[in-house]
Amino acid sequence: MNRIKKLGLFVFTLSTSFVNATTLNIETATDWGNSASSYPASNTIDGSLSWSSRWAASGSPVNLQLDLGSVKSVTDVGISWGRGGERSFTFEIWARATTSGTWTKVYDDVSTGSTSSIEVYDITNIDAQQVRVKTFSNTAGTDWTDIKEVEIYGGTSTNGEFTITEAFDDGTGHNNYPASNAIDNNSAWSSRWAASNDGEAVNLTLQLDETRAVTEVAVAWGKGELRSHTFEIYARPGTSGSWTKVYDSISSGSSSELEVYNVTDIDAQQIRIKGQSNSAGSDWTNITEVKVYGADSLDDGTLDWDWSVWDTEGYDPTVGSTMVFDALTAQHITPNGNGWRHELKIKEDERVAMTEVYEDFQATIHLNLSDGSKTIVAQHHASDTGTIMKLYVSDSSESGFTDSIANNGIFDVYVRLAKEDGSGEEKKSLGTAVSGDSFDFQVINDHGNVTVSAFGESFNLSIEDSSESYLKFGNYLQAQDSESLEDIEDSDDFEQFYIDAGITESELTFSNLSYTRNVD
């Protein structure tokens, strides 16, 4: 749900989730053309809320782009709309972690129309360097968008800090710089954890007093202002058992202060930071301090999900309030299938024609995939298993997409949609992602009118399916050569194919899950 937090000029009324956020420095503000030369984008970051110091741009849409200079944890965006007390503006907020590449939509709404002071919008938390405000129209009916000032907030956790009772490593730590230094509330270089494993990964494990709902992990990297660190974050609900990767990235390389990473939400007692390498070429990983944040109360471990209409292919994917689908572990095979599966599907006796049901499926999908993987994430089948809609995540040479290069770690996200005349399928590109990324996905079937949305793109088709159609989602890992696109036909050969292809990771985590279904 979109939430607006209003800030007056001098008196700030903040919700609990906003208290810990700080105002981030915006280095530059630019636009994508159509602005008035007398009212440039730079006016939105000059600290003035006067009408004469505004950004003005004409058209629909217009785009204001803010650059933070380095990647920050962004939680809220504040906007002072020109004449905002007289008119409301329809707008979206987008963000990305780099200065090029794919944008992620983190908010869309209409301004209140009741104030020209800064309104603060509680966006989907994201690690970002660039933030874009995209405005479409206003209720005054003019072609102009006027913004007096923009502020971006974040940098520290928006949730409570958990107590870390113990920190330990895998035996790679330096005797003079033990793991306990990472939780002593001292970020001095002399009070750091230092570890080396002859160029191999090193592991720092943090243990909480009990299992908690973890949402963010903050790390202060030793000499973090001079070098960037490649790392991963894992978590598990107890002190033994399997780990789940909840984040992987590269630190900013511009700060030795705590950097907050918005991990995949998970119920966890232990969190592990796996340091892999750094840009200085040193074999040492140095961390001066770590913090773990989360919600005020623990998720009860259940998912608000109506299991009565679903069958499971493989084992129960539920992990706390998420579902984690791992095809390499489940190894489920179906007749005429083309790879191992781990999925949920609508039960056979619940299936009806597309034109007889309203469905709305939504999820945030986090990728943990080996290079060269290709998987079907969601699909609508006709009764004869013919395609109505299929969502793919693919690092292959299949043509027609943004990347279409095999084995380079860049995954094309796209859909195949049935042609309305029944003559076959058509492919539609949605965007690209890398392992460790997340994206929001939604598919709505409104009695045969299907809308698929992700990465700010939407595609539609109308379908008349007179028999039992059904929705599936999860991880259907294709046994298909990423270069030649040749399929492996015999299920006995799937395992050897994955080994030969170097596919050792195939985990999709679905969070923020919801499914609405109304049958006529």
Secondary structure, 3 states (H helix, E strand, C coil): CCCEEEECCCCECCCHHHCCCEEECCCEEEECCCECCCCCHHHHHCCCCCCCCCEEEECCCEEEEEEEEEEEEEEEEEEEECCCCCCCEEEEEEEECCCCCCCEEEEEEECCCCCCCEEEEEEEEEEEEEEEEEEEEECCCCCEEEEEEEEEEECCCCCEECCEEEEEECCCEECCECHHHHHCCCCCCCCCEEEECCCCCEEEEEEEEEEEEEEEEEEEECCCCCCCEEEEEEEECCCCCCCEEEEEEECCCCCCCCEEEEEEEEEEEEEEEEEEEECCCCCEEEEEEEEEEECCCCCCCCCCCCHHHEEEECCCCEECCEEEEEHHHHCECCCCCCCCEEEEEECHHHCECHHHEEEEEEEEEEEEECCCCEEEEEEEECCCCCEEEEEEEECCCCCCCCCCCCCCCEEEEEEEEECCCCCCEEEEEEEEEECCCEEEEEEEEECCEEEEEECCEEEEEECCCCCCEEEEEEEEECCECCCCCCECCCHHHHHHHHHHCCCCCEEEEEEEEEEEEEEC
